[in-house]
Amino acid sequence: MTENSRFIEPLAVRIAMGSSVRDAASEIGCSETHANRLATEPQVRRRVSQLRSAAMDRAVGILGSAAGEAVTALRSIVNDASQKPSDRIAAAKAILSTVAPISELAELRQRLDAIEQAEARAAA
């Protein structure tokens, strides 16, 4: 049923962006009943998940770039002898407080990648 509906993609996009099914149906000119039916279909649910995942990937990329800029700014404060000692110490603390969590996250990511690769090899 769902593969032929012209409402699948626009409905999935709006739901992924946070609209209620009711609001999404109104925005795309679809009956609320039909939209509710579509929203429960696996094809639509998968598409909403894909769209949300893509949005999160973009956000993580932007945050990663901003984090690099923030570290550069903090390093310049730490290394600038003309800055107040308290500002230099605060910048150093800000850098140090993020090292352990980021290192742990990177290690977990590597371990998860290794597990996923092993599972893929085993399934092949």
N, C-alpha and C positions, 0 to 999 in steps of 0.2 A: 504494500500500500504506500509506504512512505517514499520509495524511490522516485515516484512520479510527481510528488508534490512540489510545486514551485515555491512553497513557503519554508522548506527545510532550512536552507542556508540563511535567509534573512532572520528566521526565528532563532536559529542557533547563535547567530552573531549577537542578537539583542540579549538573549539569555546569558551568553558568555560575558557580556558587558554589564550585567547586573539588573537588567529589566525583569520585571515579573512576567509570567506567561501572559497574563491579562494585558499588560501594557504593550508587550511585544506584538501580540495579536492585533491590537488596535493600530499600532504603528505600521504594520505591514499589510493591513487590510484583510485580515484572516479572522474567521469566527473564533471566539474564545474556546468553544467546544473542540473545534478542529485543532487549534493550537495546543490545547491540553492533551489531546490524543497524540499529536506528533511529539510533544515534549517527553512522553514516556517511551517512545520508540528507541531501541538501542542505537540505531543509526544517528539519530539526533543527539542523544546523550554522548555518544563518542565524539561527534563533531564539536559539541560545546566543550568537552574536555580538551580536544585538540586546540581550539581557539584560546582557551584559558591558558593552556601550557605555552603556546606561542607568545601570548602577552606577557607571561611571567618571564620567559626567556629574554624578551626584549628589555624588560624592567631590570633584570639581573645584569644585563650588559651595560645598561646606563649607570646603574649603581656601581658596577665594577670600575667604570671609567671615573666616576666621581670619587670613589675611594682612592684611586691612584693619585688624583689631584689633591685630595685632602692630606694624604701621607706626604706628598711633596711639600705642601704648605707647612705642615707640622715640622718636617725636617728642616725647612729653612728657618723656622723660629728657633728650633733647638740649636742650630749652628750659627745663629746670628748673635754675636757677643754684645750687640747694642740693645738687645731685648732685655727686659727686666728678668732677673733670675727666676722669679716666680712664674713668669710666662714660659720660660724655657723648660722649667721643671714640669709644668702642666702639659706642655706639648710632648715632652718625653714620656710622661705617664700615659697620655692618650695613645701614643704609639705602642708602648709596652703592653697596655691592657688589651690590645687587640691581637697581639702576636699569638698567644696560646690558643684562643678559640679558632682563629683562622688556620693555624697549623693543624689543629685537630680535625677541622672540617676537611682540609685538603687531604689528610691521611685517610679519613673515612671515605672520601670520594674515590681515592685510588683503590682502596680495598673493595669497595662496591663495584667499581669497574672491573676489577680482576674476577670477582665472583660472577658477574654478568657474562664476561668473556668465557669463563669456564663452563657456565651453563649453556651458552650458545654452542660451544665445541661439543659438549656432551649430547646436545639435542641434534647435532648434525650427523 
